[in-house]
């Protein structure tokens, strides 16, 4: 998933996947591409008892699933790859390196990357909880012991939603002492919007499983949580209270956001990549069609950037690319999009333009911005750029056609000497002559509103 800086995008290769996300040792993250490519974090290795991530990445993911669950898990992956309603939360038994089995709870999502559908999974080892559930049916005494010592946050309320009991994990999660917690109304920790959804499900089903909501700690901090609630039934079948389990999935949410960010942004500059750029260009075309406006697509390539890498090294080249990205963002409007295609190529989309003059004004600003040196902490570098431009709808109504025409215009600038810009099918403009004579050019005149 990771792209090397200062290079074009490459297909994913087998590698260990890791992020600076703090997870409990029982929690781990894995990305699955098909059934043969695994990308895992360090906790995954610990949970499954391996020493080297390569031992895992060389196995099909299905080989880490217990045979009795293998067909079901493989079917879930097939449904997810087809976008066919695969569940986001489920459980299965895994097989550790030493042959022992563990119970795992999965929160999964899908993402598109280079035309491939990946399964991003947040796994939690719930072996202890499963053992607790089994032993709970056998002994009330064992139940109480496990209730107090369980790492899952468990609580019990009366019918009025006030807490009558909570285990240590629950108290630690929410920051209360036992004396403070007993008698609290659980509804006060839930937003009004989440509470209405929650009550609606309870009224319809009588229970709630893996309900996603935000809950407030004693200090006011909110957590992303999953809540499971089951009724406690007394004599005569009447509900006497509720037992709930709360799971903090804030780390999973952050990891999910990190995965999504990686899929749609350039790892070096943080700019949108080609996938996200195409999405934004498509939306801009839809809006422009509705509002009868134009869009400009600009392809920008740094001149002789290879010389920087060859003479000063790739580290300096990377810092130069970051500086160029920052300056382009400072030059255009907030509504414009600047993306990096890889290497030293950048793409821009300028929505809501009225005349070609708007595009030329921006091009002049970019040329002016490149006249100032770029600071890379160890060097001040002067570099020029070549820019090609295409206008919707005159030069195309399809995103790929507009990008291709802008690219062709940019290479024409390169051919004619670099350090300039060119509108699709028009001459190259260099220097900084007055804007008005350019608009009077016969090749540009049809572009005017």
VENJO-V637216 format. One record per backbone hydrogen bond with DSSP energy under -0.5 kcal/mol. CO is the residue of the C=O (numbers start at 1). NH is the residue of the N-H. If there is no record, write none. Layout:
CO,NH  CO,NH
//
This chain:
4,7  7,343  16,18  19,21  20,22  21,23  24,27  26,125  28,123  29,41  30,121  31,39  32,34  32,119  33,36  33,37  35,61  36,38  37,33  38,15  39,31  40,17  41,44  41,45  42,46  43,47  44,48  45,49  45,50  46,49  48,97  52,55  52,56  53,56  53,57  54,58  56,59  57,38  60,63  61,64  62,65  64,95  66,69  66,70  67,71  69,73  70,74  71,75  72,76  73,77  74,78  75,79  76,80  77,81  78,82  79,83  79,84  80,83  88,108  90,106  92,104  93,66  94,96  94,102  96,99  100,96  102,94  103,126  103,127  104,92  105,124  106,90  107,122  109,120  111,118  113,116  116,113  116,118  117,34  118,111  118,120  119,32  119,121  120,109  121,30  121,123  122,107  123,28  124,105  124,126  126,130  127,131  128,132  129,133  130,134  131,135  132,136  133,137  134,137  135,138  135,139  139,143  140,144  141,145  142,146  143,147  144,148  145,149  146,150  148,168  152,154  153,246  154,167  155,244  156,164  156,165  157,242  158,161  161,186  162,158  163,183  165,156  167,171  168,172  169,173  170,174  171,175  171,176  174,218  177,181  178,182  181,184  184,163  184,186  185,188  186,189  187,190  189,216  191,195  192,196  193,197  194,198  195,199  196,200  197,201  198,202  199,203  200,204  201,205  201,206  202,206  208,229  210,212  211,227  213,225  214,191  215,223  217,220  221,217  223,215  223,225  224,249  224,250  225,213  226,247  227,211  228,245  229,208  230,243  231,233  232,240  232,241  234,237  235,238  238,234  240,159  241,232  242,157  243,230  244,155  245,228  246,153  247,226  247,249  249,253  250,254  251,255  252,256  253,257  254,258  255,259  256,260  257,261  258,262  259,263  260,264  261,264  261,265  264,273  266,270  271,266  272,340  273,277  274,278  275,279  276,280  277,281  278,282  279,283  280,284  281,285  282,286  283,287  284,288  285,289  286,290  287,291  288,292  288,293  294,353  295,392  296,350  297,390  298,300  298,348  299,388  300,346  301,386  302,305  304,307  304,308  305,308  305,309  306,310  307,311  308,312  308,313  309,313  313,317  314,318  315,319  316,320  317,321  318,322  319,323  320,324  321,325  322,326  323,327  324,328  325,329  326,330  327,331  328,332  333,336  337,349  338,272  339,341  339,347  341,9  342,345  344,302  345,341  345,342  346,300  347,339  348,298  349,337  349,351  350,296  353,294  355,358  355,359  356,360  357,361  358,362  359,363  360,364  361,365  362,366  363,367  364,368  365,369  366,370  368,371  369,372  373,375  374,381  376,378  379,376  379,381  381,374  384,303  385,420  386,301  387,422  388,299  389,424  390,297  391,395  392,295  393,396  398,402  399,403  400,404  401,405  402,406  403,407  404,408  405,409  406,410  407,411  408,412  409,413  410,414  411,415  412,416  413,418  414,417  420,387  421,429  422,389  423,426  427,423  428,430  429,421  430,433  434,438  435,438  435,439  436,440  437,441  438,441  441,444  441,445  442,446  444,447  445,448
//
